[in-house]
Amino acid sequence: MASIGWPGIVAIVSVAISFIIMAADWVGPDVTFTILLGWLTAFDGEIITVARAAAGYGNTGLLTVIFLYWVAEGVTQTGGLELVMNYVLGRSRSVHWALVRSMFPVMVLSAFLNNTPCVTFMIPILMSWARRCGVPPKKLLIPLSYAAVLGGTCTSIGTSTNLVIVGMQDTRYTKQKKQDEAKFGMFDIAPYGVPYALMGFVFIILTQRFLLPGNSSRYAKDLLIAVRVLPSSPVIKKKLKDSGLRTQAGFSIAGLWRGGAMTRQVDPDTVLETNDILYCAGELDVVEFVGEEFGLGLVTAETERALTDGQAMGDSEATAFHDTGASPYKKLVQVTLTKTSDLVGRTVREVSWQGRFGLIPVAIQRGNGREDGRLNDVVLAAGDVLILDTTPHFDEARDDFKSNFEKLRFVKDGAAKEFVIGVKVKKNSEVVNKTVTAAGLRGVPGLFVLSVDRADGSSVDASDYLYKIQPGDTIWLAADVGAVGFLSKFPGLELVQQEQVDKTGTSILYRHLVQAAVSHKGPLVGKTVRDVRFRTLYNAAIVAVHREGVRVPLKVQDIVLQGGDVLLISCHTKWADEHRMDKAFVLVQAVPDSSPPKRGRMAIGVLLVVGMVLTQIVGGLKGQEYIHLWPAAVLTAALMLLTGCMNADQARKAIMWDVYLTIAAAFGVSAALENTGVAGKVANAIISIGKSIGGDGPALIAIYVATAVMSELLTNNAAGAIMYPIAAIAGDQLNIPAVDISVAIMLGASAGFINPFSYQTNLMVYAAGNYSVREFALIGAPFQIWLMVVAGFILCYMKQWKQVWIATWSITALIVFVPALLTLLPHSVQNGIEAFFDRITEAINPRAALQRRRSARAQSFGNKALSAGSTESRTDGSSTPDVALTYVELPKMGPSARG
C-alpha cells in the first residue's frame, strides 16, 4: 500500500490530540469530534470532502438511535416499566439474589431498548428498592450499568453502538453491491452476544463479595457507629438473633453498652432493652437506613457521654433520626487528623470540640490497631478519619482548624430543603395491610414518615412500627424534591391535594411541579392559601410548602404564607414561564422529571413497544425486513404522542443531541482515516496477526481488543465508528465474513468498563452511586480482562456457537441456583459455609489487604503517639485505654442548642 503522505500524517496527529483531550475529559466528545471533523474537512478535500464528512449525519443507524429515545421516553412516561420492574424485583435481603433479580431483567430489557434510557429510569427504582431491601446501593449500581451494556450486545438494536455498526456495514457493502454481506439481522449477534453477556453476569456474581464496593459514601469507610435502642423500637424484648439486625448487609454489631458495662462479644441470645447502646461496624448511610427501619437512634459523642454517665434520656424521640422528621445533624464533614495536630494522643472526651472548633464528633474510622469501644474513650492518632457535625461556630478558614485537620470534605447536608407531603392510600394499593417499613416508605433517601391519619379520624405516630396501613389512611411525610417525585410515582398512593390538582383542569399530559419562593413584599404574604384562592387565581395547586427552619402545618389550605416560603406547585408546563415576572414570586423554577405517570396509557405504551420489537423479530426470523427499525421507531413514537403517552416537549427533551453529534462526527472522522490510508495501515497489522497465527480467530481477537481499548479512552460509539473501516478492510483481505467482523467490533465497542467516563451508563451510575474512579477501576479492570478471555473463546469458536450456548447457560444456572440449594441445609452448616467464604473474601479482598497494611503502619505510629501522650496529665484524672472506635450518633438538641 502506498505511503499515507501528509494527509495521513495530519489525520493521525489530529486524531491523537483529540484522543488526549477526550481521555483527559477536558472537552466533551461531541464538541471535540465536531471540531475535529471541521478541521479535517478544511484541506480542500485532500483528507475528506464536505459531502463525505456530512454523510454521517444522515446515517440510518444513527437516526434509529435518536428516535428510539422517543420510544423509551413514551413508555417511561406511562410508568409501565417502573411497575413491571418493581414487580420483577420483589424483595431480597441477599446481595446475591438482589444482583440476580436486578441484572437479569435489565439485560433482557436492554436487548430491546437503548441502554441509556434503561439505566435512566432504573437508577431511582433500584436505589429505593435497595434501601427497602437493606442492600447497599453501591453493590447494585455498577452491575446495573454493566447489565445494560451486556444486554445490549444480544441484539442489533440493543445499543446505539450496534445500530451504528449495522448502518456502516449496510452503507459499505451496498456501495460495493454485495447485498448479502450488507444485511445484519436483529439476532445475528445473539449466538455470540448472549454467552458473552452470561459470562459477564457470572463474573459479577462470583466476585461481588470482594470487588464490588459496598460503602454507600465516597468518603468515610469502615466506621464504628453507636446507636441507641429507642423506646418505640420494635426490637425491644427480642433476642438479638431474632431482631433482624444481624441480617442487614453492611451492618454488624461489635459491642453493647448496658448498665455501665461494655460487652464486646455480644451473645446472639441477648435480649435487647430500651436505651441499650449498640456499637455497630458499618456505613453511615446503611446505619441510617437500619436505624429508621428498626427504631435505633444515632449517638454522638455528646449524647454518648450523657448516656454512659447515667443521665436519663427522654422518650420523646419520634423516630431514629429526628424528632419531627428532620435530620439530627446540621451538616456532616469528614476530616483527617494531621501528623502535627496537638490532638494526637488525647481522647475524644478531652477535646473541647464545640468551644474550639464548632464541631461535634459523630464517628471515627476504625483501625489504627485499636479495639472497638466507646467513642469518648478513643485515643486520637495521626491519620484518623473523623466524621463531625458542624455548628454555627464552625469556620473552616480558622488557623486552628487548618493546623489540626486536612482533607476536608462535606459528606451530608442535614438541612436540605424539605416539604411536608400527604398521600392517601387507595383501596387496592399494594401497601394495604403492610407496616410503613414493609411498604417501602422507610429508609428512602430524602423521605421521612411523620404520622398516619386513619380514616376514622384518629392518628398513628411514626414511632408505631407495628401499625398496618389501611385503605383511606393518609400518610404524612417530610420529603425533599427528589423524594416528592418518588411519591408521585408510587403505585397505590395519591397526593392529598390531588382533588385540588384535578380541579385546575390541566391535562395530566402537560402537568408537572414547580418551585416558587414567595416574595417578601408580594401580595401573598400574611394570607392563607384558602384566603388567596390560589387555585382559582393562578390555575395551579399548592402541593406542599417549605419554610426555613420550621415544620409548617400539615394542612396546606390553612398555611399563612410568609416571605421566603417555597411553594411546591402542580401546574401546566408553561406556568413557570408565564409567572416568572409575577411580583408574588421570586426564583420560579421547574422541578426536573416531575411529570406524573400517565398510568391510564400504560397498556398502550407497553403494547406499542412490544409491537415495534415484534416487527423486527418476525422479520429477522423470516429473513425479510418488513419495516426498517428507523421508521418503525418514528411511527411508534408518533402513536405514543397521539395516544397521550407523552407530550411533544418531553419527546424533544428525550433526544440526547450530544450522542447524535458524537456519532455523526465520528462517522466523518472514520471516513477520513479510511480515505487517507491510515485505516488500511492499521488493518495490515491486524492482518499480519491473523496470517502469522493462522485462522480467523486471532484476527477477530485483535479487532476486539483494539476496539475495547479504544472504547476505554473514547466513547463506545466513537470507538466503533473509527474501528469499523479498519476491521472491514482486514476482514475483506482475510476473507472473514462481514457479520463476524461486525460482531467483534460490537462486543469490543461496548467493553468500556474501567473508566466511568468511557460509557454513558457508567457515568450515570458513577454520579448516582457517589463512586470514586478507583472503585470503578477495581471491579472494571478484572472484568475487562475476564471478558477479553471470554470474547476470545467465543470468537475462536463462532461455528460451534450452539455448544458455547449450552456451556454458558449451564454455568450460569449453576452459579445462580447453588446458593438456593444451600438454604435447604441446617443453619449451622449454612453459617459454616458463610464463614468460610467470608474468610476467603477477607484473604483475597484487595481493599482488606490494603487496609491491613495501613493499620499496621498506623498502629506503630499510634503506639508511639500514645506513649508520648500518656505522660500528659488528664484533666479528669481518668485513665485512657487503648481503644479506637467509631460511632455515629443522633443528638436530640436542635441546631440552636449546638453553639
Phi, psi and omega in degrees: 000140182297162178298149182285339177070186183294327177300320179294320179297315178300318181296316181297311182297317181296315179295320180298316178297319179297320178300316180298316180299316181286321180296326179278355178062035178281317179225143182295155182295331179296314179289316183299311182292324179296315178293319179301315180296319177298322178295314181292337179277348188279002185259040173055038176080003180291327179262309176203142180280162179298320182298314179291325179295324183275349186298327183297332183291345178246014181298136183295324178297318179293317179297325177297316178303311185298316185277346171290335174299324177297314182298314180298320178296318181299313182287329177292320182296335179280347183081004184297314182294321179297317180298315179297315183293322178297324178291316182293320184294322180063226181214128182214135177264351183264136177297321179303306183286331175297319178292318179298313183293328184270321185285316184298311178299322180293321178298318179294315181296318183291340178292339184238350175235153181299143185302315188299308178296329177301311182290325181302310183277342181279333184302305180296325178298313184290323180294314179291322178296319179298319179295318180295329183268353180075024179255130179304125181303329182293341175288342189247337189284316175298314174301331176299312179297314180298321180296320178296320179293314181295318178296327179294341180276002186267342177219166180286344179256005186290334180212156181299328179299314179300317180294324177297314181294320177300317179296320180291321178295317180298316181296315185296310188275341172292319177297327179274004179057039175247076188297325181296319181282341180287336184281133172226107184287167183300324184250017179295334180271345186302319180302336182250327181288323181295311175300322178300314180293318181297318181289330172294318177299316180300319180299315180298316181297318184288329187252004186298333182295321189239354178250325180285132177294141180248345181285139183266011176228145177286350189254260188295136178228155174055057179269147168258116192241136180259133176227146181254139176285112183284158180300335181266003186294138178286353182270354181298138180069014175253148173290148182304319183291339181258358186281339184093352183288329184285347182262003182281122180294136179077018184214115178224146185268123184254349181182165180220133176252122179209132175061034177081009181228147179257130174249118184270329176255095187277124179292131179302339180273001178298130178271124183283143181232162178302138178072007168301140174254119178260128176263114191243132172273117183188200183243149186304310182295322180293317179296322176300316180296311182296318179299317179296323184280329186246008176070046179247128182266133180293143185240119176272177180299319181293315179294322179298319180298318180294318182291313185282343175271005173093009179284142181284141177252140178290160180255022186274354182293125185285318181216187188294323191241010182193155172279319183229029177102350183272162178290147179284342182247158180276296178207117182277139176234155175244135178223161175243133181287128182286160179294331184266004183297141177280001176275344181299129180092353179259155177277161178301323182298328187280350184265134176275081189295311183288314183294325185268319187242347186071035185229158176231120179297134179242322183200156175226138180296138179288170180116206183057024173072017185257154175280155175288139179198207180282147182299317183292342181268359182293133174269119184289140179229154179301137181090354176299139174258124183243143170255125186229145173269150181260150173244173179301343182269000180287134178218108183291344181274355182293136183299321181298322178292314182297326183284340183254338185227152176220174178055050179291129176221137176274121189266305184216141178256113181275355183251030180295155183300134189225135179244148173267121185238136173249134177232137178266144180270121179286162185301316184260021182295146179289349181274350182299136181065023173241150173290165179301323179293311182295333179287347178088022181258358173257147175081002177283128182306130177079013184227126179229129178280130181261310182193173177230122174267120181282161182297334181276004177099345178281166183235145179242125182287154180297339181285350177278095185281351185258349182295134179257129185295140180239157178302139180090350176295150173247120181261124179259131185225151169259127188216145170277178186299319180298320181289331176299318176299320178299316181295321182296339181252007182282121183299136175087002178238144174224150182297144176302325181275012185300324179297318177294322179297316181294329181289345178292339179081001180285127179298142179301338180292333183241028184254137173204183183255146178227141171262131179220123178275137180285128179292138182297332181250016184276171183286351182273341186296132177085002181243152176277162178299325180292316181296322181290338188055056189302315183297318181290319184289320187248358183052045180207160182238132176281122182270323182199165180227136174248132176231126187303122173076003184226137173272108185287159179303158185283331182277107185301319186297337184259004181287129174274114186288143178234158176299134182096345175301140177255119181266135173259113192243133171266124188202181177289153182297340179266359186298317183299317179293324182289331186246014182297329181260007180294132183292344180284341187231157168226155176055055176283125186214130178288145177271120183299143174053042183252011178292130181292151180292139179269073188297335178293342179255009185301311182298321180297312182299315181294317181295322179296318178295315179300318179297318178299315181295321181297326178299326180280323180293312181297317179297321179294320180291327181268357180068025181223126181275107179286320178206134180294150184297329180298301178295330178297318179294319180297314181293322177297314178297321179297319177294325176294322177294316182293326182269001175082022176288331178204167176253173186295323179297319178296323178295317179298315183289340183289333182288127179268094186293333178295324176295317179301311182295320180297309184294314183299315180291324179297326174303313181295318178297320178299317178296324179295318178296324178288319183294326182273356179090357179296316180300320179296321179297315179294322179298325178300325179296319178293320178300319180296325177296313180299318182289323183290322181271323180097137178091165180283328186308307181301321179295317178295322177296318178298320177296315180299309183299314180299318180291320180296317178297317179295326180293330176290329182272325182244191171280160182297321180295317180296318180299315180295318182294323182283323183282336188302308182297328177296310182292324181295320177297315179297318180297320180297319183284333180264003181059037176271133180306142182300324180297319180296320178298315181296322179298314180300319180289319179301315179294316182291321182292333179275355187271056174255091188243337186277313185268121180296342182268000184276342184220139185302317182291326175301315182295323180294314180284333176302315180286317183294323182270359179056044180280165168257161178299324180297319179296322177295315183293327184296324176267326186290322183295307177295329177294320178296315179298315179302313182289332174296319177294314180299313180298320178300317178296314181296316182291331178283336182240045182295328181285339179258036187298331179295316178295322178296320177301312182300316182296313184291321178294323179295315179298317181297315179299320180297313182294323184285317192262345176302315177302328178292322178292328180295333180293345178280346180282162176301151183301325180297320178291318178301316181297322178295317178296318180296319179295323178299312180293328176296320179293319177298315180300315181297324183288323186256356180292117181297328178295317181295319179299317178296319180295323179295319178295318179295318181296321180297315178294318182292327180295318178300315180292320181295322178296321177296318180294321180294319178299318179291321183288337183291342179280346179283147177285141180266132184295333181255004178072008182272155175281161182239095178293155182277076180234146178223136178203182185215125178218157182239139181222169189240100183287145176280330187291149178275175182303326183291340182267357188273354181287000000 
